[in-house]
Amino acid sequence: MGLKIGIHHTKGYYSDLWITYCDSKGIDYKLVDCYRSDIVEQLADCDSLMWHFSHKSPKASKFAKELIYALQASGKKVFPDFNTVWHFDDKLGQKFLFEAIGIPHPPSVVFYNKKKALEWAADTTYPKVFKLRNGSSSDNVKLVKTRNHARRLIRKAFGRGFKQYHGLSNLKERYRKYRLGKTSSWEVTKGILRLFRPPDYARYTGREKGYVYFQDFIPGMEFDIRIFVVGDKALAVKRMVRKNDFRASGSGFYHGEREHFKEDVIQLAFEVSETLKAQCLVFDFVYQNEKPVVLEISYGTVPDYPECKGYFDRDLNWHEGNLDFGGMIVDNLLKSK
């Protein structure tokens, strides 16, 4: 008897791909609702749960990881499992993870005390990169060029804190992409509407405060490399930085041809994935002193990059053509112990 999968379906997420793949391959599954109190009972006749949840969902942020851990402890297969998701949308957790197991990354510092943070700011060199522990697409990331700027951020971090959503900057970014032909006028309109009604996650989660996090700035960066690793396969995309900016995430300028990727960054992505025993990892790499370093990791970014022209196998061989990313995740779960 084959494995029966419980899938929580959210349109526009991995579950679209999983359902299509299971239907095409005759894999037994049922749709479940993780937001119902009886989710454990719903899964009674299932061997596993697959749920792609977003860090911007105010509901999922309350319990998604805990539900995953509980089900995994009960013996069910889950995606994402503990090794894959515990550090999701948590830059502080990733800082300590990178340091603990020796993953190359830009040096960073975190303070939970205002006085100590201000003392550090008075003695350090600039520029630095300020980040909140959560956020994506360059949300909550600032280039700090002066001591006074750092002090303002520190005082704010230990005062009123930081909003989870910045309506005006979000609208400007939507308009930038609209002018480049990379988004629709409706997306711009939604940005205007959100000036008056922020998204739910911003209204429910409150302000970030009580800590401050800075990362060393890497000068001259013109791009980053995003790599998706599932099992023995890796997709990659080169993301160019915005004009007059230092951030590549969400820029909309991407390349996916083989010549854009060195083998050292692909090899490092495979090695870290294997060390962490993760089912699926998404890496953001940059080069520092001609060597790849990890900025952040995730599990849940949808690989909707039509620019990808192929993928790498574990032996670093390049294969032209599209890859069924959702199918890879399902197959990887089915063959896991």
PAMI-983531 format. One record per residue (C-alpha): residue number from 0; residue in three letters; x, y, z. Coordinates in steps of 0.02 Angstrom, whole numbers. Each point is the difference from the previous one (the first is absolute). Layout:
N
<NUM ALA <X Y Z>>
...
END
This chain:
337
<0 MET <0 0 0>>
<1 GLY <72 169 -50>>
<2 LEU <24 155 104>>
<3 LYS <-152 111 19>>
<4 ILE <39 185 7>>
<5 GLY <-102 135 86>>
<6 ILE <19 165 -94>>
<7 HIS <-51 169 65>>
<8 HIS <-45 96 -157>>
<9 THR <33 185 -20>>
<10 LYS <-16 70 -176>>
<11 GLY <161 73 -66>>
<12 TYR <111 -106 113>>
<13 TYR <92 -166 -17>>
<14 SER <-163 -95 26>>
<15 ASP <-55 45 -178>>
<16 LEU <152 -94 -64>>
<17 TRP <-21 -146 121>>
<18 ILE <-182 -30 -46>>
<19 THR <37 5 -186>>
<20 TYR <145 -120 21>>
<21 CYS <-97 -123 110>>
<22 ASP <-145 -1 -123>>
<23 SER <117 -34 -146>>
<24 LYS <92 -141 90>>
<25 GLY <-148 -80 88>>
<26 ILE <69 39 173>>
<27 ASP <-128 -18 139>>
<28 TYR <-39 164 91>>
<29 LYS <-138 97 84>>
<30 LEU <-24 185 31>>
<31 VAL <4 52 183>>
<32 ASP <-23 164 91>>
<33 CYS <139 39 123>>
<34 TYR <-100 146 70>>
<35 ARG <-132 -115 73>>
<36 SER <17 -56 179>>
<37 ASP <-22 -183 -53>>
<38 ILE <149 -3 -118>>
<39 VAL <78 -148 91>>
<40 GLU <-163 -97 -22>>
<41 GLN <-8 50 -184>>
<42 LEU <170 -81 -23>>
<43 ALA <-46 -163 87>>
<44 ASP <-5 -95 -166>>
<45 CYS <153 89 -71>>
<46 ASP <183 -44 16>>
<47 SER <60 177 -28>>
<48 LEU <-41 185 -9>>
<49 MET <62 124 -130>>
<50 TRP <-29 184 38>>
<51 HIS <87 148 -81>>
<52 PHE <-37 142 120>>
<53 SER <53 181 -16>>
<54 HIS <95 105 126>>
<55 LYS <-122 139 -43>>
<56 SER <-152 -97 58>>
<57 PRO <-52 63 172>>
<58 LYS <-94 -162 32>>
<59 ALA <138 -119 -54>>
<60 SER <130 94 101>>
<61 LYS <-95 -44 158>>
<62 PHE <15 -189 -14>>
<63 ALA <62 -69 -167>>
<64 LYS <174 -52 58>>
<65 GLU <-68 -72 162>>
<66 LEU <-129 -105 -94>>
<67 ILE <135 -65 -117>>
<68 TYR <112 -48 147>>
<69 ALA <-143 -87 90>>
<70 LEU <-47 -104 -151>>
<71 GLN <180 -45 -32>>
<72 ALA <17 -55 182>>
<73 SER <-152 -112 -24>>
<74 GLY <89 -94 -139>>
<75 LYS <-82 79 -152>>
<76 LYS <102 63 -146>>
<77 VAL <-15 187 -22>>
<78 PHE <53 135 -120>>
<79 PRO <82 108 55>>
<80 ASP <80 -101 140>>
<81 PHE <92 70 151>>
<82 ASN <172 7 -83>>
<83 THR <-74 92 -148>>
<84 VAL <-108 131 85>>
<85 TRP <55 44 177>>
<86 HIS <108 145 -62>>
<87 PHE <-128 62 -127>>
<88 ASP <-20 190 -1>>
<89 ASP <116 18 149>>
<90 LYS <162 90 -41>>
<91 LEU <56 -8 181>>
<92 GLY <-20 -188 5>>
<93 GLN <94 -13 -164>>
<94 LYS <143 107 68>>
<95 PHE <30 -123 141>>
<96 LEU <-25 -150 -115>>
<97 PHE <130 64 -123>>
<98 GLU <124 34 139>>
<99 ALA <-31 -167 88>>
<100 ILE <33 -112 -150>>
<101 GLY <122 109 -95>>
<102 ILE <-104 58 -148>>
<103 PRO <91 145 -85>>
<104 HIS <-100 160 23>>
<105 PRO <28 187 23>>
<106 PRO <42 38 183>>
<107 SER <-148 67 99>>
<108 VAL <-42 60 175>>
<109 VAL <-158 2 103>>
<110 PHE <-36 98 159>>
<111 TYR <-143 -17 124>>
<112 ASN <59 149 103>>
<113 LYS <-10 181 -58>>
<114 LYS <154 61 92>>
<115 LYS <112 -138 -67>>
<116 ALA <-66 30 -176>>
<117 LEU <38 185 9>>
<118 GLU <175 -34 64>>
<119 TRP <30 -117 -146>>
<120 ALA <-69 128 -123>>
<121 ALA <123 131 64>>
<122 ASP <152 -110 -35>>
<123 THR <-44 -102 -156>>
<124 THR <35 42 -182>>
<125 TYR <-130 41 -131>>
<126 PRO <-97 -35 -105>>
<127 LYS <-97 -142 80>>
<128 VAL <-162 -87 -52>>
<129 PHE <-145 10 122>>
<130 LYS <-129 -141 -3>>
<131 LEU <-149 -56 99>>
<132 ARG <-9 -184 42>>
<133 ASN <-142 -29 -124>>
<134 GLY <-57 62 -169>>
<135 SER <35 -39 -184>>
<136 SER <29 85 -168>>
<137 SER <117 125 84>>
<138 ASP <-135 49 125>>
<139 ASN <73 71 161>>
<140 VAL <177 16 -71>>
<141 LYS <93 166 8>>
<142 LEU <175 59 -44>>
<143 VAL <71 92 151>>
<144 LYS <135 121 -57>>
<145 THR <32 101 158>>
<146 ARG <12 -15 189>>
<147 ASN <-147 118 21>>
<148 HIS <-110 -108 -110>>
<149 ALA <47 -154 101>>
<150 ARG <-42 92 161>>
<151 ARG <-172 50 -65>>
<152 LEU <-38 -180 -46>>
<153 ILE <60 -64 169>>
<154 ARG <-107 126 95>>
<155 LYS <-150 -47 -106>>
<156 ALA <33 -186 27>>
<157 PHE <-7 25 188>>
<158 GLY <-139 129 -9>>
<159 ARG <-156 -5 -107>>
<160 GLY <71 -136 -114>>
<161 PHE <-19 -32 -186>>
<162 LYS <-155 -28 -104>>
<163 GLN <-16 -165 -91>>
<164 TYR <-62 87 -157>>
<165 HIS <50 165 -80>>
<166 GLY <-140 58 -113>>
<167 LEU <88 141 -92>>
<168 SER <160 -96 -38>>
<169 ASN <-105 -150 -54>>
<170 LEU <-99 111 -119>>
<171 LYS <160 73 -72>>
<172 GLU <67 -175 -31>>
<173 ARG <-161 -54 -86>>
<174 TYR <6 154 -111>>
<175 ARG <183 -33 -42>>
<176 LYS <-44 -175 -59>>
<177 TYR <-151 65 -94>>
<178 ARG <109 123 -98>>
<179 LEU <116 -145 -43>>
<180 GLY <-146 -104 -63>>
<181 LYS <22 -128 139>>
<182 THR <-167 22 87>>
<183 SER <-178 59 -38>>
<184 SER <-90 162 34>>
<185 TRP <-111 -97 120>>
<186 GLU <151 -36 109>>
<187 VAL <34 187 7>>
<188 THR <-181 31 46>>
<189 LYS <13 -128 141>>
<190 GLY <153 92 61>>
<191 ILE <-102 161 10>>
<192 LEU <-139 -88 93>>
<193 ARG <125 -70 125>>
<194 LEU <50 175 48>>
<195 PHE <-168 6 88>>
<196 ARG <-18 -183 49>>
<197 PRO <163 -95 28>>
<198 PRO <2 -189 -28>>
<199 ASP <-62 -109 142>>
<200 TYR <172 -60 54>>
<201 ALA <57 179 30>>
<202 ARG <-156 45 100>>
<203 TYR <0 -157 107>>
<204 THR <182 -30 39>>
<205 GLY <42 172 68>>
<206 ARG <169 86 1>>
<207 GLU <171 -82 10>>
<208 LYS <98 63 150>>
<209 GLY <117 -51 140>>
<210 TYR <152 -46 -106>>
<211 VAL <108 70 -140>>
<212 TYR <93 -97 -135>>
<213 PHE <138 60 -115>>
<214 GLN <97 -91 -136>>
<215 ASP <164 48 -83>>
<216 PHE <-25 86 -168>>
<217 ILE <81 -79 -153>>
<218 PRO <49 140 -120>>
<219 GLY <-9 -11 -188>>
<220 MET <-137 -132 -2>>
<221 GLU <-91 1 -167>>
<222 PHE <-103 -158 22>>
<223 ASP <-42 -146 111>>
<224 ILE <-26 -183 -42>>
<225 ARG <-159 -86 57>>
<226 ILE <9 -189 2>>
<227 PHE <-141 -125 34>>
<228 VAL <58 -171 59>>
<229 VAL <-116 -150 11>>
<230 GLY <86 -167 24>>
<231 ASP <132 -22 -135>>
<232 LYS <-57 141 -114>>
<233 ALA <27 188 5>>
<234 LEU <-80 145 -94>>
<235 ALA <90 167 -8>>
<236 VAL <-37 179 -49>>
<237 LYS <113 153 -3>>
<238 ARG <-89 155 66>>
<239 MET <71 169 -45>>
<240 VAL <-8 143 126>>
<241 ARG <-120 145 -23>>
<242 LYS <62 160 -80>>
<243 ASN <88 111 128>>
<244 ASP <-27 -131 135>>
<245 PHE <92 -145 83>>
<246 ARG <-145 -124 8>>
<247 ALA <-35 -136 -127>>
<248 SER <-150 -86 79>>
<249 GLY <-159 48 -91>>
<250 SER <91 103 -130>>
<251 GLY <-81 -88 -149>>
<252 PHE <163 -10 -99>>
<253 TYR <47 -184 -11>>
<254 HIS <108 -121 -102>>
<255 GLY <-11 -190 -1>>
<256 GLU <122 -60 -134>>
<257 ARG <141 -119 46>>
<258 GLU <140 127 -29>>
<259 HIS <-60 106 147>>
<260 PHE <43 -129 133>>
<261 LYS <167 -59 69>>
<262 GLU <12 -177 65>>
<263 ASP <63 56 171>>
<264 VAL <-166 81 48>>
<265 ILE <-102 -151 -60>>
<266 GLN <115 -118 95>>
<267 LEU <-16 102 160>>
<268 ALA <-191 0 -14>>
<269 PHE <-2 -190 -13>>
<270 GLU <122 -19 146>>
<271 VAL <-100 113 117>>
<272 SER <-163 -88 -46>>
<273 GLU <78 -168 40>>
<274 THR <76 62 164>>
<275 LEU <-169 67 57>>
<276 LYS <-91 -156 -64>>
<277 ALA <-130 116 -78>>
<278 GLN <-133 -55 -122>>
<279 CYS <2 163 -96>>
<280 LEU <105 156 22>>
<281 VAL <7 167 -90>>
<282 PHE <166 93 14>>
<283 ASP <47 180 -35>>
<284 PHE <186 8 -37>>
<285 VAL <120 142 -38>>
<286 TYR <187 -2 -30>>
<287 GLN <120 72 128>>
<288 ASN <185 -2 -43>>
<289 GLU <-45 -110 -149>>
<290 LYS <-78 -134 110>>
<291 PRO <-187 -36 22>>
<292 VAL <-81 46 165>>
<293 VAL <-179 -28 57>>
<294 LEU <-109 150 39>>
<295 GLU <-160 -92 44>>
<296 ILE <-88 -167 -16>>
<297 SER <-184 -45 -15>>
<298 TYR <-109 -147 -46>>
<299 GLY <-152 85 -71>>
<300 THR <39 116 -144>>
<301 VAL <-99 -48 -155>>
<302 PRO <124 -31 -143>>
<303 ASP <-104 97 -128>>
<304 TYR <149 52 -104>>
<305 PRO <-30 -29 -186>>
<306 GLU <180 57 -25>>
<307 CYS <62 -169 67>>
<308 LYS <62 -98 -151>>
<309 GLY <51 -161 85>>
<310 TYR <65 -79 160>>
<311 PHE <154 -79 79>>
<312 ASP <12 -179 65>>
<313 ARG <103 -51 152>>
<314 ASP <153 -28 -110>>
<315 LEU <-16 181 -60>>
<316 ASN <-52 -53 -174>>
<317 TRP <-116 124 -87>>
<318 HIS <-164 -59 -77>>
<319 GLU <-96 112 -120>>
<320 GLY <-188 13 18>>
<321 ASN <-136 28 127>>
<322 LEU <-11 -93 164>>
<323 ASP <-159 -46 93>>
<324 PHE <45 79 166>>
<325 GLY <-161 -52 86>>
<326 GLY <17 -178 -61>>
<327 MET <177 -5 67>>
<328 ILE <-62 44 174>>
<329 VAL <-136 -134 -5>>
<330 ASP <121 -134 -62>>
<331 ASN <128 49 131>>
<332 LEU <-130 -21 137>>
<333 LEU <-61 -166 -66>>
<334 LYS <173 -78 -4>>
<335 SER <54 69 170>>
<336 LYS <14 -118 148>>
END
